[in-house]
Amino acid sequence: MQTEESTVSPVKYKSEYLSALSVSRIIADDCVQFWRRLALSESDLIQLELCVVELVNNVVEHAYDYAINQPILCETWLEEQKLQFRVSDYGSGMSEANLMQAKCCELRPPDPKDCSTWHSSGRGLQMVVRMVDEIQHYQKQGMNTTHIGKLIEHIEPS
């Protein structure tokens, strides 16, 4: 659910949403609509959409422990040839160790014969790390923020 405050300009999209199980899909759809106006390639759109869904799902699941109606702030903009996306919340913050593990660990597909590989926790963040050029997580004044940047190589002509 989107709150009343939303900003869309030719260069930036910013909006606050309320946490719910379905909010990641809503936020991703809103971002994709903005990115289409920037004429991003379909490949970049698909990858960025998946990143947004995974990052927002992490907020709902881990930061807010599935609590509804908690604030989620999303911003996205194009800065030169790099698409930026930032999601912020006031829930439980992600540890630096979790981000480092996602950056360092090999992303292995689940093995049907090995039930120890079936656990999906952390796999979404690992996928995000591999699809973007930069990822940061920081906490400031009770707000947790995850920021990703992705170089956009092929912008489709308008």
Secondary structure, 3 states (H helix, E strand, C coil): CEEEEEEECCCEEEEEEECCCCHHHHHHHHHHHHHHHCCECHHHHHHHHHHHHHHHHHHHHHHCCCCCCCEEEEEEEEECCEEEEEEEECCCCCCHHHHHHHHHCCCCCCECCEHHHCCCCCHHHHHHHHHCCEEEEEEECCEEEEEEEEECCCECCC
